[in-house]
Amino acid sequence: MNYLALIQIIAFYGYVLYVWNKIGIQKSISESWYTLPIDNRNYFVFFAAGSGLPLWAYGMYQYSGLVQMLFVLSGLFMFCISVASTFKASTLNATIHNACTALAISFAFGAIYLQYHDIRHLVAAVVGSLLLLAVKNRVWWIEIWVFTTIITRLILIE
């Protein structure tokens, strides 16, 4: 059983379900930071840490070389997403946030490809994301879909 993936699943889907129940579907998962009551915003940090820190652990304890570095960087940028949310007043917020998101996803898929020679999950993420472009609150659903494609590969790690 991959307990790191279990932590990620609980943190990610637990937060998404909490937000959905508390304030409804948002434009994006990160948008919930701004719409949740102030005393509930720390849940977003737990979401980002619970999703990102296990990626560090994959890199630190299970792999070596480039795969290790990619997992560690993916976790770092996932955690940075929570920090970027605190800078909404900044004109750079969207740039920082989008860069962190893109890098977290890219490094995770890069590590998966290099370690497992698995491109199927990346293809599924891209195809699914393209299909989701037509739905309301598409970023919310794309974020969930991309995480799902990554975690379905990571859950297989023993």
N, C-alpha and C positions, 0 to 999 in steps of 0.2 A: 504494500500500500504506500502510495506517495503522499506522505503527510504534508509536505510543502504545498502540493497542489490542492490538498484539502483546505489548508489555511487560505489559499488564494480564492478558492471557490466560495468559502464562507464569507470572506471579506468582500469580494466583488458582488456576488449575487445577493448577499445579505444587505449590503448598502443599497443596491439597486431596488430591491423589494421594499426596503424601508422608505426610500425616497418616493417610490411609486405610491405606496400606501399613505404617506404623510402629506405630500404636496402634488402628487401626480407625475405623469411623464413630462420631462423637461426637454428643452432644445438639445441638451447634451447632459451627460452625467455630471460634468464639472459645473454646469449652470446651477445645479442644486446648491452649491456653496452659497450662492447669492440669494437664493429663494428660501432656504431653510431658516428657521429662527436662529438667532445668533448663538444661543446656548446649545444648538445641535450641530454647529458647523464642524466641531472636532471629529464628528463621525466621518467626514470626508477625509480627514487626515488618516484615520484608522483604515479607511477603505484603500487609500493610496499606499499606505505602509503595508497593509495586509496583502495587497496585490503585488507590490514591488519588492519588499524585503526578501520574500522567498526566492525571487530571481537572483538576488545576491547570493543566497545560500547555495543555489544550484551551481553558480560559478565558483564560489569559494571552496566548496567541499566535494563536488562531484566531478568536476572537469578541470582541464588544464589548457594552457595555450590560448589561442584565439577564441575558442568556444567559451572558456572561463571569462575572458574579458568581455565578450558580447553579452553574456548573461548578467554580469555585474553591472555593465553600463545600462542594460535594459531596466534592471531594478532601480538604479540610480535615477534614471529619467522618469520612471513611473512615480517614484517618490517626489521628484521635483514638480510633478503636475500639481500636487497639493500645495506646494509653496507658491507656484505661479498664480493660483487662485486668489491669494491674498493681495495681489497687486492689481486689482481691477481698475483702480484709479490711474495706473500707469498706462501710458500709450503703448508700451511694449508688451503688455500682458498677453494679448492675443498671439503675438509673435513667439514669446517665451513658451506659452502654453502649447501652441501648435507644434513648435519644434520639439518640446519634451515628449509630447504624445507620439509624433512621427518617429523620433529616435527610439523610444521605448519599444514600440511595435517592430520597427526595422531590426533592432538588435536582437529581439526575441526570435523573430523569424530567421535571422541570419544564423544564430546559434543552433536553432532547430535543424536548419538545412545542413550546416557543417557537421554537426554531431550525428544526425540520423539520416542524412541524405533524403530528407522528406520535404518535397515541394508541394505536396497535395494540400496541406493545411494552408499554405500561403495562397495557392490558387483558389481554394474554397473561400478564403477571406476576401480576396479581390472580387471574385464573381458575386459572392453574396452582397458585398458592399455596393457593387454596381447596381444590383437588383433593388437594394434598399434606398437608392437615391430618389426613388419615386414616392416614398412614403412620408407621411407627416412626421416631424421630429426625427428626421433621418439620421442625424449625428448620434442621437441617443441609441437608436437601433443598430447603427453601424458599430458603435463602440461595444455594445453587447455582443454582436456577432463576431467581431474580431477577437475579443477576449475568449469567446467560446471556441474559436478555431485554434487559438494558442493553447488553451488549457486542455483541450481534448488530446493534444499531443503530449503535453507535460504530465498529464495524469498517468501516462503509460510508463514513466520513468520509475524504476524500482530502486 
